[in-house]
Amino acid sequence: MKKDERFAAFVHNSLARHARGDWGEVCKEDREENEVSLRKGFRLLSAYKGKGHPKIWIITERDGSATTVLFPSEY
């Protein structure tokens, strides 16, 4: 992110979407699981692909203690 301002903006925008409950490009099952997770306090997963940027995942831990941005290959 330090080397690419456009990618940094993409990540920040994706984090804002995640915080608003816009799960991005997840499958129907993951979208439904996120809705259950909001009610029951489980882990949240979002996926975003921006034009010219690699796909990223954003995961918020069930207790809200951490939100991690990673590439799918890092999972």
PyMOL Python script that loads the backbone (N, CA, C, O; Angstrom):
from pymol import cmd

cmd.read_pdbstr("""\
ATOM      1  N   MET A   1       0.829  -1.190   0.000  1.00  0.00           N
ATOM      2  CA  MET A   1       0.000   0.000   0.000  1.00  0.00           C
ATOM      3  C   MET A   1       0.872   1.251   0.000  1.00  0.00           C
ATOM      4  O   MET A   1       0.490   2.275  -0.568  1.00  0.00           O
ATOM      5  N   LYS A   2       2.042   1.174   0.636  1.00  0.00           N
ATOM      6  CA  LYS A   2       2.921   2.339   0.671  1.00  0.00           C
ATOM      7  C   LYS A   2       3.426   2.707  -0.723  1.00  0.00           C
ATOM      8  O   LYS A   2       3.706   3.873  -1.001  1.00  0.00           O
ATOM      9  N   LYS A   3       3.540   1.718  -1.585  1.00  0.00           N
ATOM     10  CA  LYS A   3       4.116   1.946  -2.907  1.00  0.00           C
ATOM     11  C   LYS A   3       3.081   2.272  -3.972  1.00  0.00           C
ATOM     12  O   LYS A   3       3.441   2.704  -5.067  1.00  0.00           O
ATOM     13  N   ASP A   4       1.808   2.074  -3.671  1.00  0.00           N
ATOM     14  CA  ASP A   4       0.766   2.252  -4.686  1.00  0.00           C
ATOM     15  C   ASP A   4      -0.448   2.956  -4.072  1.00  0.00           C
ATOM     16  O   ASP A   4      -1.271   2.326  -3.407  1.00  0.00           O
ATOM     17  N   GLU A   5      -0.546   4.245  -4.299  1.00  0.00           N
ATOM     18  CA  GLU A   5      -1.639   5.031  -3.727  1.00  0.00           C
ATOM     19  C   GLU A   5      -3.004   4.578  -4.225  1.00  0.00           C
ATOM     20  O   GLU A   5      -3.975   4.613  -3.469  1.00  0.00           O
ATOM     21  N   ARG A   6      -3.096   4.158  -5.473  1.00  0.00           N
ATOM     22  CA  ARG A   6      -4.378   3.681  -6.018  1.00  0.00           C
ATOM     23  C   ARG A   6      -4.821   2.401  -5.311  1.00  0.00           C
ATOM     24  O   ARG A   6      -5.999   2.238  -4.992  1.00  0.00           O
ATOM     25  N   PHE A   7      -3.875   1.497  -5.069  1.00  0.00           N
ATOM     26  CA  PHE A   7      -4.206   0.270  -4.355  1.00  0.00           C
ATOM     27  C   PHE A   7      -4.598   0.597  -2.917  1.00  0.00           C
ATOM     28  O   PHE A   7      -5.535   0.004  -2.382  1.00  0.00           O
ATOM     29  N   ALA A   8      -3.897   1.527  -2.293  1.00  0.00           N
ATOM     30  CA  ALA A   8      -4.233   1.937  -0.923  1.00  0.00           C
ATOM     31  C   ALA A   8      -5.660   2.490  -0.872  1.00  0.00           C
ATOM     32  O   ALA A   8      -6.412   2.179   0.051  1.00  0.00           O
ATOM     33  N   ALA A   9      -6.033   3.303  -1.852  1.00  0.00           N
ATOM     34  CA  ALA A   9      -7.396   3.846  -1.902  1.00  0.00           C
ATOM     35  C   ALA A   9      -8.414   2.729  -2.089  1.00  0.00           C
ATOM     36  O   ALA A   9      -9.485   2.756  -1.483  1.00  0.00           O
ATOM     37  N   PHE A  10      -8.084   1.744  -2.929  1.00  0.00           N
ATOM     38  CA  PHE A  10      -8.960   0.585  -3.131  1.00  0.00           C
ATOM     39  C   PHE A  10      -9.170  -0.163  -1.811  1.00  0.00           C
ATOM     40  O   PHE A  10     -10.297  -0.539  -1.486  1.00  0.00           O
ATOM     41  N   VAL A  11      -8.105  -0.379  -1.058  1.00  0.00           N
ATOM     42  CA  VAL A  11      -8.212  -1.088   0.228  1.00  0.00           C
ATOM     43  C   VAL A  11      -9.054  -0.280   1.211  1.00  0.00           C
ATOM     44  O   VAL A  11      -9.926  -0.838   1.876  1.00  0.00           O
ATOM     45  N   HIS A  12      -8.809   1.008   1.309  1.00  0.00           N
ATOM     46  CA  HIS A  12      -9.584   1.856   2.225  1.00  0.00           C
ATOM     47  C   HIS A  12     -11.062   1.875   1.842  1.00  0.00           C
ATOM     48  O   HIS A  12     -11.931   1.817   2.712  1.00  0.00           O
ATOM     49  N   ASN A  13     -11.349   1.958   0.544  1.00  0.00           N
ATOM     50  CA  ASN A  13     -12.735   1.917   0.074  1.00  0.00           C
ATOM     51  C   ASN A  13     -13.369   0.570   0.414  1.00  0.00           C
ATOM     52  O   ASN A  13     -14.524   0.507   0.835  1.00  0.00           O
ATOM     53  N   SER A  14     -12.613  -0.493   0.230  1.00  0.00           N
ATOM     54  CA  SER A  14     -13.130  -1.839   0.548  1.00  0.00           C
ATOM     55  C   SER A  14     -13.421  -1.980   2.036  1.00  0.00           C
ATOM     56  O   SER A  14     -14.427  -2.579   2.416  1.00  0.00           O
ATOM     57  N   LEU A  15     -12.554  -1.437   2.876  1.00  0.00           N
ATOM     58  CA  LEU A  15     -12.799  -1.466   4.325  1.00  0.00           C
ATOM     59  C   LEU A  15     -14.075  -0.717   4.684  1.00  0.00           C
ATOM     60  O   LEU A  15     -14.842  -1.161   5.539  1.00  0.00           O
ATOM     61  N   ALA A  16     -14.299   0.410   4.035  1.00  0.00           N
ATOM     62  CA  ALA A  16     -15.526   1.173   4.290  1.00  0.00           C
ATOM     63  C   ALA A  16     -16.752   0.367   3.858  1.00  0.00           C
ATOM     64  O   ALA A  16     -17.764   0.351   4.559  1.00  0.00           O
ATOM     65  N   ARG A  17     -16.663  -0.292   2.722  1.00  0.00           N
ATOM     66  CA  ARG A  17     -17.778  -1.135   2.257  1.00  0.00           C
ATOM     67  C   ARG A  17     -18.039  -2.262   3.252  1.00  0.00           C
ATOM     68  O   ARG A  17     -19.190  -2.528   3.599  1.00  0.00           O
ATOM     69  N   HIS A  18     -16.988  -2.919   3.707  1.00  0.00           N
ATOM     70  CA  HIS A  18     -17.098  -4.001   4.683  1.00  0.00           C
ATOM     71  C   HIS A  18     -17.794  -3.504   5.947  1.00  0.00           C
ATOM     72  O   HIS A  18     -18.677  -4.176   6.481  1.00  0.00           O
ATOM     73  N   ALA A  19     -17.397  -2.337   6.418  1.00  0.00           N
ATOM     74  CA  ALA A  19     -17.993  -1.761   7.633  1.00  0.00           C
ATOM     75  C   ALA A  19     -19.475  -1.447   7.449  1.00  0.00           C
ATOM     76  O   ALA A  19     -20.237  -1.472   8.416  1.00  0.00           O
ATOM     77  N   ARG A  20     -19.888  -1.150   6.215  1.00  0.00           N
ATOM     78  CA  ARG A  20     -21.304  -0.849   5.920  1.00  0.00           C
ATOM     79  C   ARG A  20     -22.130  -2.114   5.678  1.00  0.00           C
ATOM     80  O   ARG A  20     -23.346  -2.034   5.506  1.00  0.00           O
ATOM     81  N   GLY A  21     -21.481  -3.273   5.664  1.00  0.00           N
ATOM     82  CA  GLY A  21     -22.224  -4.506   5.404  1.00  0.00           C
ATOM     83  C   GLY A  21     -22.352  -4.834   3.932  1.00  0.00           C
ATOM     84  O   GLY A  21     -23.189  -5.653   3.553  1.00  0.00           O
ATOM     85  N   ASP A  22     -21.546  -4.214   3.099  1.00  0.00           N
ATOM     86  CA  ASP A  22     -21.474  -4.553   1.675  1.00  0.00           C
ATOM     87  C   ASP A  22     -20.356  -5.573   1.550  1.00  0.00           C
ATOM     88  O   ASP A  22     -19.177  -5.228   1.626  1.00  0.00           O
ATOM     89  N   TRP A  23     -20.731  -6.826   1.358  1.00  0.00           N
ATOM     90  CA  TRP A  23     -19.762  -7.929   1.420  1.00  0.00           C
ATOM     91  C   TRP A  23     -18.994  -8.131   0.122  1.00  0.00           C
ATOM     92  O   TRP A  23     -18.154  -9.027   0.036  1.00  0.00           O
ATOM     93  N   GLY A  24     -19.264  -7.325  -0.872  1.00  0.00           N
ATOM     94  CA  GLY A  24     -18.504  -7.411  -2.116  1.00  0.00           C
ATOM     95  C   GLY A  24     -18.844  -8.637  -2.932  1.00  0.00           C
ATOM     96  O   GLY A  24     -20.015  -8.925  -3.179  1.00  0.00           O
ATOM     97  N   GLU A  25     -17.830  -9.350  -3.346  1.00  0.00           N
ATOM     98  CA  GLU A  25     -17.972 -10.461  -4.277  1.00  0.00           C
ATOM     99  C   GLU A  25     -17.885 -11.815  -3.589  1.00  0.00           C
ATOM    100  O   GLU A  25     -17.098 -12.670  -3.996  1.00  0.00           O
ATOM    101  N   VAL A  26     -18.684 -12.014  -2.557  1.00  0.00           N
ATOM    102  CA  VAL A  26     -18.735 -13.325  -1.912  1.00  0.00           C
ATOM    103  C   VAL A  26     -19.907 -14.114  -2.488  1.00  0.00           C
ATOM    104  O   VAL A  26     -20.855 -13.544  -3.027  1.00  0.00           O
ATOM    105  N   CYS A  27     -19.824 -15.424  -2.363  1.00  0.00           N
ATOM    106  CA  CYS A  27     -20.906 -16.274  -2.871  1.00  0.00           C
ATOM    107  C   CYS A  27     -22.158 -16.097  -2.002  1.00  0.00           C
ATOM    108  O   CYS A  27     -22.099 -15.523  -0.915  1.00  0.00           O
ATOM    109  N   LYS A  28     -23.267 -16.592  -2.496  1.00  0.00           N
ATOM    110  CA  LYS A  28     -24.550 -16.476  -1.797  1.00  0.00           C
ATOM    111  C   LYS A  28     -24.470 -17.056  -0.383  1.00  0.00           C
ATOM    112  O   LYS A  28     -25.000 -16.469   0.561  1.00  0.00           O
ATOM    113  N   GLU A  29     -23.808 -18.204  -0.238  1.00  0.00           N
ATOM    114  CA  GLU A  29     -23.715 -18.853   1.070  1.00  0.00           C
ATOM    115  C   GLU A  29     -22.921 -17.999   2.062  1.00  0.00           C
ATOM    116  O   GLU A  29     -23.303 -17.883   3.227  1.00  0.00           O
ATOM    117  N   ASP A  30     -21.817 -17.403   1.602  1.00  0.00           N
ATOM    118  CA  ASP A  30     -21.032 -16.537   2.496  1.00  0.00           C
ATOM    119  C   ASP A  30     -21.798 -15.268   2.844  1.00  0.00           C
ATOM    120  O   ASP A  30     -21.712 -14.779   3.971  1.00  0.00           O
ATOM    121  N   ARG A  31     -22.543 -14.736   1.889  1.00  0.00           N
ATOM    122  CA  ARG A  31     -23.367 -13.541   2.145  1.00  0.00           C
ATOM    123  C   ARG A  31     -24.407 -13.856   3.229  1.00  0.00           C
ATOM    124  O   ARG A  31     -24.596 -13.075   4.163  1.00  0.00           O
ATOM    125  N   GLU A  32     -25.074 -14.999   3.095  1.00  0.00           N
ATOM    126  CA  GLU A  32     -26.067 -15.404   4.096  1.00  0.00           C
ATOM    127  C   GLU A  32     -25.410 -15.658   5.453  1.00  0.00           C
ATOM    128  O   GLU A  32     -25.968 -15.303   6.491  1.00  0.00           O
ATOM    129  N   GLU A  33     -24.233 -16.268   5.443  1.00  0.00           N
ATOM    130  CA  GLU A  33     -23.508 -16.519   6.696  1.00  0.00           C
ATOM    131  C   GLU A  33     -23.133 -15.203   7.377  1.00  0.00           C
ATOM    132  O   GLU A  33     -23.196 -15.107   8.603  1.00  0.00           O
ATOM    133  N   ASN A  34     -22.747 -14.199   6.609  1.00  0.00           N
ATOM    134  CA  ASN A  34     -22.441 -12.892   7.195  1.00  0.00           C
ATOM    135  C   ASN A  34     -23.667 -12.279   7.856  1.00  0.00           C
ATOM    136  O   ASN A  34     -23.555 -11.660   8.914  1.00  0.00           O
ATOM    137  N   GLU A  35     -24.817 -12.444   7.253  1.00  0.00           N
ATOM    138  CA  GLU A  35     -26.037 -11.888   7.854  1.00  0.00           C
ATOM    139  C   GLU A  35     -26.340 -12.567   9.187  1.00  0.00           C
ATOM    140  O   GLU A  35     -26.748 -11.907  10.143  1.00  0.00           O
ATOM    141  N   VAL A  36     -26.141 -13.886   9.251  1.00  0.00           N
ATOM    142  CA  VAL A  36     -26.308 -14.613  10.514  1.00  0.00           C
ATOM    143  C   VAL A  36     -25.242 -14.145  11.511  1.00  0.00           C
ATOM    144  O   VAL A  36     -25.527 -13.930  12.689  1.00  0.00           O
ATOM    145  N   SER A  37     -24.024 -13.995  11.019  1.00  0.00           N
ATOM    146  CA  SER A  37     -22.911 -13.590  11.880  1.00  0.00           C
ATOM    147  C   SER A  37     -23.143 -12.224  12.518  1.00  0.00           C
ATOM    148  O   SER A  37     -22.747 -12.001  13.662  1.00  0.00           O
ATOM    149  N   LEU A  38     -23.771 -11.321  11.799  1.00  0.00           N
ATOM    150  CA  LEU A  38     -24.080 -10.005  12.372  1.00  0.00           C
ATOM    151  C   LEU A  38     -24.990 -10.132  13.585  1.00  0.00           C
ATOM    152  O   LEU A  38     -24.825  -9.414  14.572  1.00  0.00           O
ATOM    153  N   ARG A  39     -25.943 -11.042  13.509  1.00  0.00           N
ATOM    154  CA  ARG A  39     -26.885 -11.227  14.615  1.00  0.00           C
ATOM    155  C   ARG A  39     -26.274 -12.003  15.780  1.00  0.00           C
ATOM    156  O   ARG A  39     -26.590 -11.747  16.942  1.00  0.00           O
ATOM    157  N   LYS A  40     -25.397 -12.952  15.456  1.00  0.00           N
ATOM    158  CA  LYS A  40     -24.891 -13.851  16.488  1.00  0.00           C
ATOM    159  C   LYS A  40     -23.453 -13.565  16.916  1.00  0.00           C
ATOM    160  O   LYS A  40     -22.929 -14.233  17.808  1.00  0.00           O
ATOM    161  N   GLY A  41     -22.817 -12.586  16.292  1.00  0.00           N
ATOM    162  CA  GLY A  41     -21.459 -12.223  16.689  1.00  0.00           C
ATOM    163  C   GLY A  41     -20.381 -13.157  16.189  1.00  0.00           C
ATOM    164  O   GLY A  41     -19.404 -13.406  16.895  1.00  0.00           O
ATOM    165  N   PHE A  42     -20.538 -13.679  14.982  1.00  0.00           N
ATOM    166  CA  PHE A  42     -19.522 -14.552  14.403  1.00  0.00           C
ATOM    167  C   PHE A  42     -18.619 -13.759  13.457  1.00  0.00           C
ATOM    168  O   PHE A  42     -18.813 -12.561  13.251  1.00  0.00           O
ATOM    169  N   ARG A  43     -17.647 -14.438  12.895  1.00  0.00           N
ATOM    170  CA  ARG A  43     -16.680 -13.848  11.972  1.00  0.00           C
ATOM    171  C   ARG A  43     -17.365 -13.359  10.698  1.00  0.00           C
ATOM    172  O   ARG A  43     -18.337 -13.957  10.238  1.00  0.00           O
ATOM    173  N   LEU A  44     -16.846 -12.263  10.132  1.00  0.00           N
ATOM    174  CA  LEU A  44     -17.379 -11.691   8.897  1.00  0.00           C
ATOM    175  C   LEU A  44     -16.317 -11.773   7.803  1.00  0.00           C
ATOM    176  O   LEU A  44     -15.134 -11.546   8.056  1.00  0.00           O
ATOM    177  N   LEU A  45     -16.748 -12.097   6.595  1.00  0.00           N
ATOM    178  CA  LEU A  45     -15.840 -12.206   5.453  1.00  0.00           C
ATOM    179  C   LEU A  45     -16.379 -11.408   4.280  1.00  0.00           C
ATOM    180  O   LEU A  45     -17.547 -11.536   3.911  1.00  0.00           O
ATOM    181  N   SER A  46     -15.517 -10.581   3.695  1.00  0.00           N
ATOM    182  CA  SER A  46     -15.842  -9.853   2.476  1.00  0.00           C
ATOM    183  C   SER A  46     -14.751 -10.106   1.454  1.00  0.00           C
ATOM    184  O   SER A  46     -13.619 -10.433   1.809  1.00  0.00           O
ATOM    185  N   ALA A  47     -15.096  -9.954   0.182  1.00  0.00           N
ATOM    186  CA  ALA A  47     -14.121 -10.109  -0.902  1.00  0.00           C
ATOM    187  C   ALA A  47     -14.356  -9.008  -1.927  1.00  0.00           C
ATOM    188  O   ALA A  47     -15.494  -8.723  -2.301  1.00  0.00           O
ATOM    189  N   TYR A  48     -13.269  -8.398  -2.372  1.00  0.00           N
ATOM    190  CA  TYR A  48     -13.382  -7.288  -3.324  1.00  0.00           C
ATOM    191  C   TYR A  48     -12.342  -7.433  -4.420  1.00  0.00           C
ATOM    192  O   TYR A  48     -11.205  -7.837  -4.172  1.00  0.00           O
ATOM    193  N   LYS A  49     -12.747  -7.098  -5.625  1.00  0.00           N
ATOM    194  CA  LYS A  49     -11.849  -7.084  -6.786  1.00  0.00           C
ATOM    195  C   LYS A  49     -12.046  -5.761  -7.488  1.00  0.00           C
ATOM    196  O   LYS A  49     -13.127  -5.474  -8.004  1.00  0.00           O
ATOM    197  N   GLY A  50     -11.008  -4.963  -7.505  1.00  0.00           N
ATOM    198  CA  GLY A  50     -11.081  -3.668  -8.163  1.00  0.00           C
ATOM    199  C   GLY A  50     -10.409  -3.718  -9.517  1.00  0.00           C
ATOM    200  O   GLY A  50      -9.523  -4.540  -9.747  1.00  0.00           O
ATOM    201  N   LYS A  51     -10.819  -2.857 -10.398  1.00  0.00           N
ATOM    202  CA  LYS A  51     -10.238  -2.810 -11.732  1.00  0.00           C
ATOM    203  C   LYS A  51      -8.736  -2.536 -11.630  1.00  0.00           C
ATOM    204  O   LYS A  51      -8.315  -1.512 -11.093  1.00  0.00           O
ATOM    205  N   GLY A  52      -7.951  -3.455 -12.146  1.00  0.00           N
ATOM    206  CA  GLY A  52      -6.507  -3.309 -12.107  1.00  0.00           C
ATOM    207  C   GLY A  52      -5.863  -3.669 -10.782  1.00  0.00           C
ATOM    208  O   GLY A  52      -4.660  -3.478 -10.602  1.00  0.00           O
ATOM    209  N   HIS A  53      -6.658  -4.194  -9.846  1.00  0.00           N
ATOM    210  CA  HIS A  53      -6.130  -4.563  -8.539  1.00  0.00           C
ATOM    211  C   HIS A  53      -6.392  -6.047  -8.283  1.00  0.00           C
ATOM    212  O   HIS A  53      -7.369  -6.603  -8.785  1.00  0.00           O
ATOM    213  N   PRO A  54      -5.519  -6.686  -7.501  1.00  0.00           N
ATOM    214  CA  PRO A  54      -5.772  -8.082  -7.146  1.00  0.00           C
ATOM    215  C   PRO A  54      -6.940  -8.188  -6.175  1.00  0.00           C
ATOM    216  O   PRO A  54      -7.267  -7.231  -5.474  1.00  0.00           O
ATOM    217  N   LYS A  55      -7.556  -9.347  -6.141  1.00  0.00           N
ATOM    218  CA  LYS A  55      -8.655  -9.596  -5.207  1.00  0.00           C
ATOM    219  C   LYS A  55      -8.110  -9.559  -3.780  1.00  0.00           C
ATOM    220  O   LYS A  55      -7.018 -10.056  -3.504  1.00  0.00           O
ATOM    221  N   ILE A  56      -8.891  -8.962  -2.881  1.00  0.00           N
ATOM    222  CA  ILE A  56      -8.550  -8.976  -1.458  1.00  0.00           C
ATOM    223  C   ILE A  56      -9.722  -9.545  -0.667  1.00  0.00           C
ATOM    224  O   ILE A  56     -10.880  -9.462  -1.077  1.00  0.00           O
ATOM    225  N   TRP A  57      -9.392 -10.106   0.447  1.00  0.00           N
ATOM    226  CA  TRP A  57     -10.387 -10.539   1.423  1.00  0.00           C
ATOM    227  C   TRP A  57     -10.246  -9.649   2.649  1.00  0.00           C
ATOM    228  O   TRP A  57      -9.148  -9.209   2.991  1.00  0.00           O
ATOM    229  N   ILE A  58     -11.371  -9.391   3.304  1.00  0.00           N
ATOM    230  CA  ILE A  58     -11.363  -8.695   4.587  1.00  0.00           C
ATOM    231  C   ILE A  58     -12.115  -9.576   5.576  1.00  0.00           C
ATOM    232  O   ILE A  58     -13.256  -9.970   5.335  1.00  0.00           O
ATOM    233  N   ILE A  59     -11.466  -9.876   6.678  1.00  0.00           N
ATOM    234  CA  ILE A  59     -12.045 -10.743   7.705  1.00  0.00           C
ATOM    235  C   ILE A  59     -12.051  -9.998   9.039  1.00  0.00           C
ATOM    236  O   ILE A  59     -11.014  -9.515   9.495  1.00  0.00           O
ATOM    237  N   THR A  60     -13.221  -9.912   9.655  1.00  0.00           N
ATOM    238  CA  THR A  60     -13.333  -9.358  11.004  1.00  0.00           C
ATOM    239  C   THR A  60     -13.604 -10.515  11.951  1.00  0.00           C
ATOM    240  O   THR A  60     -14.534 -11.296  11.751  1.00  0.00           O
ATOM    241  N   GLU A  61     -12.785 -10.610  12.979  1.00  0.00           N
ATOM    242  CA  GLU A  61     -12.929 -11.689  13.961  1.00  0.00           C
ATOM    243  C   GLU A  61     -14.249 -11.568  14.706  1.00  0.00           C
ATOM    244  O   GLU A  61     -14.811 -10.480  14.832  1.00  0.00           O
ATOM    245  N   ARG A  62     -14.725 -12.682  15.186  1.00  0.00           N
ATOM    246  CA  ARG A  62     -16.047 -12.741  15.805  1.00  0.00           C
ATOM    247  C   ARG A  62     -16.213 -11.792  16.979  1.00  0.00           C
ATOM    248  O   ARG A  62     -17.308 -11.281  17.213  1.00  0.00           O
ATOM    249  N   ASP A  63     -15.134 -11.551  17.720  1.00  0.00           N
ATOM    250  CA  ASP A  63     -15.245 -10.639  18.858  1.00  0.00           C
ATOM    251  C   ASP A  63     -14.948  -9.190  18.472  1.00  0.00           C
ATOM    252  O   ASP A  63     -14.953  -8.300  19.322  1.00  0.00           O
ATOM    253  N   GLY A  64     -14.690  -8.960  17.182  1.00  0.00           N
ATOM    254  CA  GLY A  64     -14.417  -7.613  16.700  1.00  0.00           C
ATOM    255  C   GLY A  64     -13.031  -7.097  17.059  1.00  0.00           C
ATOM    256  O   GLY A  64     -12.729  -5.925  16.836  1.00  0.00           O
ATOM    257  N   SER A  65     -12.187  -7.962  17.612  1.00  0.00           N
ATOM    258  CA  SER A  65     -10.870  -7.534  18.082  1.00  0.00           C
ATOM    259  C   SER A  65      -9.893  -7.210  16.961  1.00  0.00           C
ATOM    260  O   SER A  65      -8.929  -6.472  17.167  1.00  0.00           O
ATOM    261  N   ALA A  66     -10.138  -7.758  15.776  1.00  0.00           N
ATOM    262  CA  ALA A  66      -9.213  -7.518  14.667  1.00  0.00           C
ATOM    263  C   ALA A  66      -9.946  -7.636  13.340  1.00  0.00           C
ATOM    264  O   ALA A  66     -10.850  -8.455  13.171  1.00  0.00           O
ATOM    265  N   THR A  67      -9.533  -6.805  12.419  1.00  0.00           N
ATOM    266  CA  THR A  67      -9.968  -6.901  11.032  1.00  0.00           C
ATOM    267  C   THR A  67      -8.701  -7.001  10.198  1.00  0.00           C
ATOM    268  O   THR A  67      -7.795  -6.176  10.321  1.00  0.00           O
ATOM    269  N   THR A  68      -8.649  -8.018   9.349  1.00  0.00           N
ATOM    270  CA  THR A  68      -7.458  -8.298   8.567  1.00  0.00           C
ATOM    271  C   THR A  68      -7.770  -8.176   7.089  1.00  0.00           C
ATOM    272  O   THR A  68      -8.808  -8.644   6.622  1.00  0.00           O
ATOM    273  N   VAL A  69      -6.868  -7.545   6.358  1.00  0.00           N
ATOM    274  CA  VAL A  69      -6.944  -7.463   4.899  1.00  0.00           C
ATOM    275  C   VAL A  69      -5.857  -8.367   4.352  1.00  0.00           C
ATOM    276  O   VAL A  69      -4.692  -8.245   4.731  1.00  0.00           O
ATOM    277  N   LEU A  70      -6.233  -9.277   3.460  1.00  0.00           N
ATOM    278  CA  LEU A  70      -5.245 -10.199   2.924  1.00  0.00           C
ATOM    279  C   LEU A  70      -5.615 -10.614   1.505  1.00  0.00           C
ATOM    280  O   LEU A  70      -6.746 -10.433   1.053  1.00  0.00           O
ATOM    281  N   PHE A  71      -4.629 -11.175   0.822  1.00  0.00           N
ATOM    282  CA  PHE A  71      -4.891 -11.777  -0.473  1.00  0.00           C
ATOM    283  C   PHE A  71      -5.370 -13.202  -0.229  1.00  0.00           C
ATOM    284  O   PHE A  71      -4.928 -13.833   0.731  1.00  0.00           O
ATOM    285  N   PRO A  72      -6.268 -13.734  -1.076  1.00  0.00           N
ATOM    286  CA  PRO A  72      -6.749 -15.100  -0.859  1.00  0.00           C
ATOM    287  C   PRO A  72      -5.624 -16.121  -0.719  1.00  0.00           C
ATOM    288  O   PRO A  72      -5.761 -17.089   0.029  1.00  0.00           O
ATOM    289  N   SER A  73      -4.529 -15.920  -1.419  1.00  0.00           N
ATOM    290  CA  SER A  73      -3.402 -16.859  -1.337  1.00  0.00           C
ATOM    291  C   SER A  73      -2.736 -16.863   0.037  1.00  0.00           C
ATOM    292  O   SER A  73      -1.983 -17.786   0.348  1.00  0.00           O
ATOM    293  N   GLU A  74      -2.996 -15.860   0.859  1.00  0.00           N
ATOM    294  CA  GLU A  74      -2.399 -15.767   2.189  1.00  0.00           C
ATOM    295  C   GLU A  74      -3.226 -16.459   3.263  1.00  0.00           C
ATOM    296  O   GLU A  74      -2.787 -16.566   4.408  1.00  0.00           O
ATOM    297  N   TYR A  75      -4.409 -16.927   2.910  1.00  0.00           N
ATOM    298  CA  TYR A  75      -5.294 -17.547   3.906  1.00  0.00           C
ATOM    299  C   TYR A  75      -4.845 -18.939   4.242  1.00  0.00           C
ATOM    300  O   TYR A  75      -5.474 -19.609   5.061  1.00  0.00           O
TER     301      TYR A  75
END
""", "prot")
cmd.dss("prot")
cmd.show_as("cartoon", "prot")
cmd.util.cbc("prot")
cmd.orient("prot")
